[in-house]
Amino acid sequence: MRILITGGAGFIGSEYVRNLLSGEAPSAPAPQVTVLDKLTYSGNEANLASVAEHPGYTFVRGDICDEEVVDDVVSGQDVIVHFAAESHVDRSIAGAGPFVTTNVLGTQVLLDAARKHGVGRFVHVSTDEVYGSIDEGSWTEEWPLAPNSPYSASKAASDLLALAYHRTHGMDVVVTRCSNNYGHYQFPEKVIPLFVTNLLDGRRIPLYGDGGNIRDWLHVSDHCRGIDLAMRSGRPGEVYNIGGGTEMTNKELTELLLDACGVGWEMVDHVQDRKGHDRRYSLNIDKIGEELGYAPQMSFEEGLAATVSWFGKNRTWWEPLKAAAAL
């Protein structure tokens, strides 16, 4: 099987690539994997160092919005798993242009190339943020989309575009929507690696508003297992929610991170809340569980401890990233 992974040098994409080529993913034997990544600030070839010499691995540096590059790399592929996206909410609030360009236009370019070259399956990796905010209960895949940030609006648009290509052209498209990811190799602008690396350096951490915003946390390894199940066995034209089953407030998360790093609340700055900050996310994962056999395997306690330990042991990975991004 020949698989094209867009955004494969990023946090989640690189985990998926490493799993595929190590044989950890159940789609063994290992496929031929091509990574297409622009290597923007959050894309890092070092994330793929462990598979760089694998005979089934090819890396192409390029932009998913570049029709010529995409046409060339898509030719001959059996499957596309599309991770590439601008994904940081705060950056989208500061400037929405790159989010619309990459997330919407880039997805359209990929879909057109996949249709032209007869790619067998297109897996579009998305986010629970497209649903907006929910006070009670959990979102099913049929829930209306109501995004509240430029980032989530651009992802909702790309979801609908991918599903439209299934309905209009009969393409084999599957969409996955995940809850908040965490784990090793996560770019340190996101809350868990930002807080951990700041605390390891004796720096203070910013907590938005009253800290009452609730998120469901999903370890990156569980997310990639869910994506692989959807890639192999998902029904064409369907959406699958992938969650971790661990909901907590940002204040509760902060307390766990403070404890893990051996410091107290004196290291926390309470800052003005983010504009349009969604109050609560919660995914219903019954569909992927019943149809594809998915269930999260990594407990949050175990996953968080492993994540904190990894960042403590890998300063040479994150220190240059934080310096370059002025985080």
C-alpha positions in Angstrom: 0.0 0.0 0.0 1.3 3.5 -0.9 0.2 6.1 1.6 0.7 9.9 1.3 0.8 11.7 4.6 0.3 15.5 4.4 1.7 17.4 7.4 3.7 14.3 8.3 6.4 16.3 10.1 4.0 17.8 12.5 3.0 16.5 16.0 0.2 14.1 15.1 1.3 13.3 11.6 4.8 12.3 12.6 3.3 9.9 15.3 1.2 8.3 12.6 4.2 7.9 10.2 6.4 6.5 12.9 3.7 4.0 13.9 3.1 2.9 10.3 6.8 2.3 9.6 7.6 0.7 12.9 4.8 -1.8 12.4 3.0 -0.6 15.5 -0.1 0.3 13.5 -2.3 -2.7 12.7 -2.0 -2.0 9.0 1.2 -4.0 8.9 3.2 -5.0 6.8 4.6 -1.6 6.7 3.4 0.4 3.7 5.3 2.7 1.4 4.9 6.1 3.0 5.5 9.5 1.4 5.4 12.6 3.7 4.5 15.9 2.1 5.2 18.8 4.5 6.0 22.5 4.0 8.0 22.6 7.2 6.5 25.8 8.6 7.3 26.8 12.1 5.5 23.7 13.6 6.8 21.1 11.1 10.1 19.5 12.0 12.0 16.8 10.2 13.6 15.9 13.5 10.2 14.4 14.4 10.9 11.7 11.7 14.5 11.0 12.5 13.7 7.5 13.7 12.3 6.5 10.3 14.5 8.6 8.1 16.5 5.6 6.8 13.5 3.3 6.5 13.3 1.9 3.0 9.6 2.6 2.8 9.9 6.3 3.6 10.1 9.3 1.3 10.0 12.9 2.3 8.9 15.7 0.0 9.1 19.3 1.1 6.2 21.2 -0.4 3.0 23.2 0.1 -0.4 21.5 -0.2 -1.6 24.7 -2.0 1.0 24.2 -4.8 -0.9 22.4 -7.5 2.2 21.3 -9.4 3.9 19.8 -6.4 0.6 18.1 -5.2 -0.1 16.7 -8.6 3.3 15.1 -8.8 3.3 13.6 -5.3 -0.3 12.3 -5.4 0.3 10.3 -8.6 0.5 6.7 -7.8 -0.8 6.9 -4.2 -3.4 4.5 -2.9 -4.4 6.5 0.2 -4.0 10.1 1.4 -4.2 10.8 5.1 -4.5 14.6 5.3 -3.1 16.1 8.5 -1.6 19.3 7.1 -3.3 22.4 8.6 -2.8 25.6 10.5 -4.1 24.7 13.9 -3.4 27.3 16.6 -6.5 29.2 17.7 -4.7 32.3 19.0 -2.8 32.6 15.7 -6.0 32.4 13.8 -7.5 35.2 15.9 -4.5 37.4 15.2 -4.7 36.7 11.4 -7.1 34.3 9.6 -5.6 34.4 6.2 -3.1 31.5 6.4 -5.8 29.3 8.0 -8.3 29.9 5.2 -5.5 29.4 2.6 -4.0 26.2 4.0 -7.0 24.6 5.5 -9.6 25.3 2.8 -7.7 25.9 -0.4 -5.0 23.3 0.4 -7.7 20.7 1.0 -9.3 21.5 -2.3 -6.1 21.2 -4.2 -5.5 17.8 -2.6 -9.0 16.6 -3.3 -8.8 17.6 -6.9 -5.5 15.8 -7.3 -6.8 12.7 -5.5 -9.8 12.6 -7.9 -7.6 13.1 -11.0 -5.3 10.3 -10.0 -7.9 7.8 -8.7 -6.6 7.7 -5.2 -8.5 4.9 -3.4 -9.2 6.6 -0.1 -8.9 10.1 1.3 -8.9 10.5 5.1 -9.4 14.1 6.3 -8.2 14.7 9.8 -10.3 17.3 11.6 -11.2 18.6 15.1 -14.0 18.7 17.6 -13.8 22.5 17.5 -16.0 22.5 14.4 -19.0 21.8 16.6 -18.5 24.9 18.7 -19.2 24.7 22.4 -21.6 22.4 24.3 -22.9 22.9 27.9 -24.2 19.5 28.5 -24.0 16.1 26.8 -21.6 15.1 24.0 -21.5 15.7 20.3 -22.4 12.9 17.9 -21.2 13.0 14.3 -24.6 14.3 13.2 -24.4 17.5 15.4 -24.7 20.7 13.4 -21.4 22.6 12.9 -21.1 25.9 14.7 -17.4 26.9 14.8 -16.5 30.0 16.9 -12.9 30.8 15.9 -11.3 31.4 12.4 -9.3 28.2 12.9 -12.4 26.0 13.6 -14.4 27.8 10.8 -11.6 26.9 8.3 -11.6 23.3 9.5 -15.4 23.1 9.3 -15.2 24.4 5.7 -12.6 21.8 4.8 -14.7 19.0 6.4 -17.7 20.0 4.3 -15.6 20.3 1.2 -14.2 16.8 1.6 -17.6 15.3 2.2 -19.0 17.2 -0.8 -16.4 15.5 -3.0 -17.7 12.2 -1.8 -21.3 13.2 -2.6 -20.6 14.9 -5.9 -17.8 12.8 -7.3 -18.3 9.5 -5.5 -14.8 9.8 -3.9 -14.0 7.5 -1.0 -13.7 10.1 1.7 -13.6 9.6 5.5 -13.5 12.4 8.0 -12.2 12.1 11.6 -12.8 14.7 14.4 -10.6 14.5 17.5 -10.6 16.0 20.9 -7.5 17.9 22.4 -4.3 15.9 21.7 -1.3 15.8 23.9 2.0 13.8 24.0 5.6 13.7 22.9 6.8 16.0 20.0 3.9 18.4 20.5 4.9 21.9 19.4 5.4 24.0 22.5 2.8 26.7 21.7 0.0 24.3 22.8 -1.1 24.4 26.5 0.5 21.2 27.9 4.0 21.5 26.3 4.0 25.3 26.9 3.1 24.9 30.6 5.6 22.0 31.1 8.5 23.6 29.3 7.9 27.0 31.1 7.8 25.3 34.5 10.9 23.3 33.7 12.7 26.6 33.0 11.3 28.2 36.1 9.0 30.5 34.1 5.4 31.4 34.9 2.5 30.1 33.0 -0.7 31.9 31.7 -4.2 30.6 32.6 -7.0 32.1 30.6 -9.9 33.6 32.4 -11.3 31.6 35.4 -9.8 28.4 34.1 -13.2 26.8 33.9 -13.1 25.9 30.2 -13.5 22.1 29.8 -11.6 19.9 27.4 -11.5 16.2 26.6 -7.9 15.0 26.5 -6.7 12.4 24.0 -3.2 11.0 23.9 -1.7 11.2 20.4 -1.1 7.4 20.3 -4.8 6.8 20.8 -5.7 9.4 18.2 -3.4 7.7 15.6 -4.9 4.3 16.3 -8.4 5.8 15.7 -7.2 7.3 12.4 -5.7 4.0 11.3 -8.9 2.2 12.0 -10.9 4.8 10.0 -8.3 4.6 7.2 -8.6 0.8 7.0 -12.2 0.2 7.8 -14.2 3.4 7.9 -17.3 3.7 5.7 -17.0 6.1 2.7 -18.7 9.4 3.3 -18.8 9.0 7.1 -17.5 11.1 10.0 -15.9 9.4 13.0 -15.3 11.2 16.4 -12.1 10.2 18.2 -12.0 11.1 21.9 -10.0 10.3 24.9 -12.7 10.1 27.5 -11.0 12.4 30.0 -12.8 15.7 30.6 -11.3 18.3 32.9 -11.2 22.1 33.4 -8.1 24.0 32.4 -7.7 24.8 36.1 -7.7 21.1 37.0 -5.2 20.5 34.2 -3.0 23.3 35.4 -3.0 21.9 39.0 -1.8 18.5 37.6 1.0 20.1 35.7 2.1 22.1 38.6 2.2 19.0 40.8 4.1 17.1 38.1 6.7 19.8 37.9 7.0 20.2 41.7 5.8 23.8 41.9 2.7 25.7 43.2 0.1 28.2 42.1 2.6 31.1 42.7 3.8 30.2 39.1 0.5 31.0 37.5 -0.6 34.3 35.9 -4.3 34.7 35.4 -4.7 36.4 32.1 -7.5 37.9 30.1 -9.7 35.2 28.4 -9.3 34.4 24.8 -11.8 36.0 22.4 -14.7 33.7 21.6 -13.3 31.0 23.9 -15.4 27.8 23.7 -16.5 26.8 27.2 -16.7 23.0 26.8 -15.9 20.3 24.3 -17.2 16.7 24.6 -17.2 14.0 22.0 -19.5 11.0 21.8 -17.3 8.2 20.5 -19.9 5.4 20.3 -19.9 5.3 16.5 -16.2 4.5 16.1 -16.3 2.2 19.0 -19.2 0.1 17.7 -18.2 0.2 14.0 -14.4 0.0 14.2 -13.6 -1.3 17.7 -11.9 1.9 18.9 -11.5 2.7 22.6 -8.8 4.9 24.2 -6.0 2.8 25.8 -3.8 5.4 27.4 -5.0 6.6 30.8 -4.6 10.3 31.3 -2.5 9.8 34.4 -0.1 7.5 32.5 0.0 9.7 29.4 0.6 12.9 31.3 3.4 11.5 33.3 5.1 10.1 30.2 4.6 13.5 28.4 6.2 15.5 31.3 9.0 13.0 31.5 9.7 13.2 27.7 9.9 17.0 27.7 12.2 16.9 30.7 14.6 14.6 28.8 14.4 16.3 25.4 15.4 19.9 25.9 17.5 19.7 22.7 14.3 19.2 20.8 12.1 21.9 22.3 14.5 24.7 23.4 15.4 25.8 19.8 11.7 25.7 18.8 10.7 28.0 21.7 13.6 30.3 21.0 12.7 30.6 17.3 9.0 31.2 18.0 9.7 33.5 21.0 7.5 31.4 23.2 
